[in-house]
Amino acid sequence: MTISKAEFARRRKNLMALMEPNSIAIIPSAPEQMRSRDTEHPYRQDSDFYYLSGFTEPQAVLVLAPGRRHGQYVMFCRERDPAMELWHGNRAGPEGACADFGADDAFPIGDIDDILPGLIEGRERVYYSMGRSADFDRQIMSWVNSIRSKESTGAVPPGEFTDLNHFVHELRLVKSAAEQRLMRRAGEITARGHKRAMAHCAPGRYEYQLEAELLHEFGASGARYPAYPCIVGSGPNACTLHYLENSRAMRDGELVLVDAGCELQYYASDVTRTFPVNGRFSQEQRALYEVVLAAQAAAIAAIRPGNNWNQPHDASVRVITEGLVELGLLKGRVDGLIKREAYRGFYMHRVGHWLGLDVHDVGDYRVGDSWRQLEAGMVMTVEPGIYVSPHNRRVARKWRGIGIRIEDDVLVTADGCEVLTDGVPKAVAAIEALMAG
């Protein structure tokens, strides 16, 4: 289950079809990142670079030059080097960039200063994502300035720079059938990880031990890395939205919120489940949990082509506000509370975000002054929550310190939507039954 060479080629073709005549696009690879002294973080390719090439090595530059006589797709990358490959693994080299990754032409990265200015010269427009890498920004400008310095001899520098982000990100927003299959598989693996965490949860265990169960399931299923750092927040830690310490011993009578997803062949999953440490919801926990679950169901029901991005969020806000009023955590008329955003003391984030090669994936949420309409092939998370701060003295003590979020990954289909991560239980009875077993 992979993205084919033909699909990568279609992506490049689609991007070049959006470019103005006589233009060039330049995309650098992600830089390597040091972890400590001479130890590096595991390398991950820039998502835009990967989307257009499938090439996963550092120190590379991808160039698209429509109409170039010797080929439109040019790659600069590291040369083969047996001594370095002995230490760090095989390299594709320029030959592999052509043979395995479809480049029409490829050159050593060390020759880029000599070759790339010649590819830019005479082009009217450069498509490039300025501001993402200060070092590469300076390099781009040095190449353009070298062309400008030769104008008296007939050299023609580009007249315009255009931000490449918008064009690539619009293409990335709607997922192909192959991308959907990968994301469905990532969702299945993540679901198994969450079920494993539920099954191994018990009072006295540490948050990081649940994290270890998740990572074990991800790796054993072929997804070596999480899509983002795992959040395992028990008790009051569940009220910290991006809690990452994962170091607390879980206590009897508390809930634990687990927000974790695997990354499979660069595609992310993102799932949250909240469940009782001892396997049984208390009355107050269950009451708030059922409100969040109903809010998620209402949001998912609003996901279909033609609806706008904000409709699922609005649906979740209404259900949560109604629930908080019914339970006595908010007082007043529901419409007025929504207008004043009184719910934000308990539900302070939006209901979701785009999902894909990045866990918070690219793509505009608004088009002009209007919310974007949903289209088949888009993938989004749906993650309403209620968080009652342990320091909130405006509510009864029995509610304080309860944090709940329920999150799934949802694909917009031609006639509605598909929940990609429904393999992990979220109904109260189903959670309690799994944990009892």
N, C-alpha and C positions, 0 to 999 in steps of 0.2 A: 504494500500500500504506500505508494510514493507519488510525487508530482512528476509527470513525464517530461522529457526533453521537449516534446512537441508543445506542451502547455507553457513551459517557460518561453519558448519561441513565440507563441501566440501573445503572451503578455508584452514582450518587447515590441511586437508588431502593433499591438493596440496602443501602446504608449507613443510610438513613432507616428501613428495616424493622428494623434492629437497635437503633435508638434507643428509649428509653423514651417513653411518651406525654408530651406537653406539654414537649418539650425542644427545644434548639437546638444546632447545631454551628457552630463558627467556625474557619475555616482561613485564616491569612494567607499571602500569597505570600512567596517567598524575598526577602531583601534584596539590593540591589546591593552589590557588593564592589569597593573601590578597589584598583587594582594599584600605582599610583605617582602621586602628586600628583593631576592631573586626568584620569588614565587609569584606566578601569575594566576589571576582568576581563570576559570575555564572559559575558553574563547566562544563567543556567540556572534555570528555574523549580523551586520545591520539588516533589519527586516526588509527595507526597500531593495537593498542590494541582493539579498537572497530571493526576494519575490521575482526579480527580473533575470536571475542567473542560476540559482541553485548552488552557487559557488560558496564554499564555507571557509575558505582560508583568509587570514589577515593579509595586510600589505598588498591590496589589489585595488584597481580602479576600472570601472566599467564605463565604456563610452558607446553611445548610440549616435551614429552620424548618417541619417537618411540620405540616400543617393550617392554615398561614397562608392567609387568605382571598384575598389578592392574589397568591399564588404562593409555592411553597415554596423556590425556588432564587433567592437574591438575591446580586448581585455589586456590590461597590464597586470602582471602577477609575478610572484617570486619564481626564479629559475630553479630547476632541479639541482640539488646539492647533496650528494651521498653522505658527506660528513655531517651536515646538519640534520639530514633525514634519519641518520643513525640515532640521534638524540631525541628528535621531536616528531618523527613520523614522516610518511610520504607526502610529497608535494605534487600537485598536478603539473606545474610548469606550463610555459606557453603552449607546448604541444598538447598537453592534456586539456588546457582551456579550450582548445579547438576541437579535439577529438571527443572529449567527454561532456563538455558544457556548451557546445554549439557556437563558440566564437568564430567569426569569419577570419579574424586576424588576431594575433596575440603577441605581446612583446614583454621582455623582462621589465619589471618595475623600475629597475635602475636606469632604464633608457627613457623614462617618461618625460624628463625635461627636454630631451632632444626631439621627441616624436609628437607629444600632445600639442605643443604650440602650432605645429604644422596642421594638425587636424582642426584646431580652432580657427586658424587664419582663414579669412574669406567667408566665414559663417556670420550671418546677420544677427543671430540670437543664440545665447547660451542658456540652457535649462540646467539649473543647479540649485541645491537647497542651501542657501547662504545662512550662516549662523549656527550650524550644527557642529562644525569643527573649525575653531579659530585657526589652527595650523593649516588646514587644507584651504580655508578661505584665502589666507595669505599666498598659498601656492598658486591658486587659481589666478589671483590678481597679478602675481609675478609673471605668469605666462602671458596674460593679456597685455601687461605693460611691455613685455619683450617684443610683442607684435607691434604695439604702438610706437616703440622706438625705431621701428623700421618702416614707418609710413612713407618717409621720404623716398624709399626705394620701391614703393608700390605695394607694401604689405597692407592688408585690410583687416583691422581689428573688429571684433563684434561690436554692434551698436547697442545691444540690449541684453540685460540679464533677466530671466524669468524664473520665478520660484517653481521648482520641480515638484515640491511636496503635494500641491493640490492635485496635479494630474495623476501621479502614482497612487495617491491615497484614495482618489475616487475609483480607480480600478480595483484596489484592494478591498474596498468596502463590500462589494457583491462577490460572494464566494462561488467558485466553480463546483461542479459535481465532485471532482477529486478532493478539493479542499473540504467540502462537506463530509466526505467519507472519513478523512483524517480527523476532523473535529468530532465526529460521532464516535470514533474509536478512542480519542483522547477522553471524551466524556465517559465512556464505558470503563476505562482504566481508573479515572478519578473516582467514579462511583464505587468501584471495588475498594479503593483506598479508604474512602469514608466509612464504608461498611466495616472494614477491618478495624478502623479506629474505634467505632462504636463497640465492636465486640470485645476489644481489649481495654475498654475504659473501666476504671474502678476507683473508689476512694483511696487516697494514699499514693496513687501513681502520679507521676509528674507530667506536666504539659508536654515537655520535650519527648516523653516516651510515646505519646500519641503521634507526635510529629514523625518519630522514627517508624511507626507502623505505616503511616501514609507513604513515606519515602521508600520503604521496603516494597510496598505493593506497586508503586510507580515503576521503580527500577526493575523489579522482577517481571513486569509486563511489557518492558521494552521502552519505557519513557524514562530516560536516565535522570532528567532534571525536572524540578518543579517549575511551573511557569512564573512563579513569584515566591518570595519567602512565605512559608506556612505561618498562619495565625492560629494559635491554639490558646484561647483565653478562657480561663475558668473563673467562676464567681465574678467579682467586680472587674476582672480583666476583660470580660466580654463587653464591657461598656466603653472600652478604648478601641476605636474603629480599626486602627492599624497597629495593634499590639503585636510585638515581635519577640519579646524576651523569652517566652515559652519556658519559664523556669520554676513556676509555682507548683506546689503539691496540690492536687485536686481534692476537694473536701466533700464529704457526704452531705447531700441536700442541696448542692449547687448545680448550676448548669455549666456546660462547657461549650463554647462557640469555636468551631473549627472551619477556617476559611483556607482552602488549599486546592490546587489543581496542578495536573501534570502538563508538561510540554512535550508533544509528540511530533517529531520531524518539524520543529519550529512552530507548530500550531498549539495554541494555549487552550486549556480548560480552566474554569473558574467556578468553584462550588463552595457553598457554605451550608453547614448543618449545625443546629444547636440541639443538644440533648442532655439529659440528666446524668450526672456523674454516677449515681447509684442505680440508674436504669429506670427510675420512676419519677414522673413529673409531680411536683407539688400542685396544689390547687391554684395558687397564684401564677406559678410558672406556666401551667397548662392554659390558664385564661389568656395570658399575654401571647403565648405561642399560637393559640388558635386565631387570634386577631392577625398576627403576622402571616400565618398560612393563608387565611382568607384574602388578605391584601395581595399576596403573591398570585393566588388564583385569579383575582380580578384583573391584575396587570397582564398576566399571560393571556387571558380572554380578549384583551384589547390589542393583541399583536396579530395583525393580518395586513396584507397589501392594501394600500390606500389610506390606512390610518396613519396619523402622524407620530413622530418619535415621542412626543410628550403625553400622549393619551394613556399609555400604561402607567406612567408616573402619577398622573391625575387620579387614575382609578385606585392606585395604592394609597394615596393620600386620603381619599374619602373613606375608605374602609378602616384605615388606622385611626383617623380622627373619630369616626363613629364608635370604634371599639374603645378608645381611650375615654370617651364621654360615658359610655355604658358602664365601664369599670370604675369610673369616678376619678380618673387621673387628670381629666380635663373637665371644665365646667363651662356650659354655654351652649349656644345653638351651633350646630355643625357647620353650616354655611359661613357663619361669621368667624368661627375659629379657623376655618380653612383660609378665608380671605386675609385674616391677620397672621397666618402661618404660625398659629399657636402650637401646632403639632411639632414644630422644629425643635422644641426642647426635648423631644423623645425620638424624632425621626429626622435627622439633620442632613441626610444625603439623598441623592436622586436614586431612582429605582434601578438604574443599570447603566451600562456603557457598551460600546461596540466591542467585539471579541474577534480575534483572528491570529495573525502572526505576533501581535502584541496583546498582552492581557487587557490593557486599556488601548484598544485598537484605534487605528486612524479612521478618518472620515468626519465630515462636518455634521453637526447635529441640527444646524439651521441652514437654510438656503435663503439668502436675503434676509427678510424680516419674518420668515415663516419657519415653523418646525419642519424638518425633512419628512417626506412621506416614506413609509416603509415599503420595501420592495422584496420580492422573493430572492433569496440568496444572502440576505443580510443576517448576521448573527449578533445577538445581544445577550447580556446577562439580565436577570430579573432578581433583585435582591432587596426587598423591603426589610425593615428592621424596627425594633423598638428597644431603646436603651434608657433605662431608668438609673441615673447616676446614684451611687451609694451616698452622695452628699445632698441629694435633692430632698429638702425638708418640707417641700410643698405637697408631698404625697405621703400616704401612710407608710410606716416602716416596712410593712410586709412586701411592698413592691420594690424597695430600694436594692440596687446592686444586681438587678435582673437585666441581662443583655441578650437579645435574640435577633438573629438574622437568618433568613432562609434564601438561598441563592441557587439558581439553575441557569444553564446555557440554553438559549432558545433560537432556533433557526426559523426565519420567516419563509413560509412555503407559498405555493401558488394560490392556495385557498385558505390559509390560516397560518399555523405555526407547528413546529415540532420541538418538544423538549428533549435535548440531546443528553441530558444527565438525569433522566428519571429512574435510573437503576439503583439509586440510593434512597431509602425510605425517608419520608418526611411527615407522614401522618403520625399522630401521637401513638396510636395502638401499634402501628408497624415498627416504630422505633423501640418501644418498650418490649415488643415480642423479640426483635433481633437481639437486644441487649440481655434479655432473660435467657436466650438460648446460648 
